[in-house]
Amino acid sequence: MIPISPFPPGDDGAPDRLPSAGDVAGKLFAGYQGWFNAVGDGSPNNGWVHWSKNGGAPGDVSSITFELYPDIREYAKLYETGLPNLGDGRPALLFSSYDKETVDKHFEWMRTYGIDGAALQRFGASEDDSPHGWRANRDSVAVKVKEAAEDYGRKFYVMYDTSGLRSENWVRAVQHDWTENVLRRMSLPSSGAYARQDGKIVVCVWGIGFTDRPGTAEQAAELIRWFREQGAYVIGGVPTHWRTSELDSKPGFLNVYKMLDMISPWFVGRFGDEEGADRFKTERWQPDFEFARQLGIAYQPVLWPGFAWSHLMSGPRNQIPRKHGDLMWRQAYHLKSIGIDTGYIAMFDEFDEGTAIAKAAENGSMTPASPYFLTLDADGVEVSADFYLRLAGDIRRLLAGEIPLTKEHPTPHK
């Protein structure tokens, strides 16, 4: 493969452009899935992708795959479902990530609430260039993300998720996709909105070293080396126990982790309440951060608001409660207390597993009468639909040293 230069001739002059000297270190990004589709959205998928099973319209409980119902009031385009009306009588509609208007709205929110940018999740890397509807849909959303980031002055970078890739060729698949699609065909890193760190374009590979993801240490090292040879700044999405090489981390990967420019351990679901976050400060975050500093590696821990997947995986309802912002703020409080100024929120739009910070249903008036959906008042305190966006903005300001460190979050519930 012949490397294609990703560097742009200059900034595109978009409004509110963030500084480009260091776009990720010292900043707060959110993961962006962009994977929802609806029948009638004009996409190659033309089905209810990620809203329901088998592409059919969401209807009864057996068909639904998402937990948290979005606040649909600001979307320019919405699509009819098979769900009963919302509690307030409005039709139960849903958005499609394929629509430019939807992506624009999400990046408008990022600007409004002070989130620095998005890590665009990229699944399904392949060596196959034959026409394929799912890949065409994915790439169309990627271009819309680039355009929205430019228009709303946010940064973005590509984050490869290795889930589902084959162990025998996953490295070649990522290399081919990056070269042929990300660089040559879509030219994503040529955008002035594409994140750069230390003068290099940023790319993340999520899944390195996980026991349930493909790849040997040798393969992972090969891919990291390849990206760095092309002038990339490489972030690794790694297991919780990367430093100790146990539990969710394969053995023998420590030297691979040491090759990374920035390390981003996964913490979603690893504790269930604020007391669990307290333990993680001493057991994980503090020793992780100190070890990474000794190695000269930047540290980007994952923060998350709560978790549940009763529809997707038949888990308990409200499995890990958000506690009206207390859970995510406690994470940020501890991270800042030990000197960490960089973070990654999982996720912006993950309605499937109930981790989305995008505007969501406040209460039952904003969800269908049936079946059950998680709402933001689930823990007994009413919060506004934009509460977690406002909380994320306060977390960014906390990490940046713009507001004082307090154990209780300063974000008004409404």
WOMOKA-V186332 format. One line per field, one symbol per residue. burial: # if it has 9 or more other C-alpha atoms within 8 Angstrom, else .. A space follows every 50 residues. Layout:
burial=???
This chain:
burial=.....#.#..#..#..##...##################.#.#.###### ###..#####..##########..#.###.#.#####....######### ###########.##########.####........###########.### ############..#....###############.############..# ##########..###.#.#######.##...###########..##.### ..##.##.##########...###.###.###.######.###...#### ############..#..#####.#############...########### ###################...#######..################### ........#.....
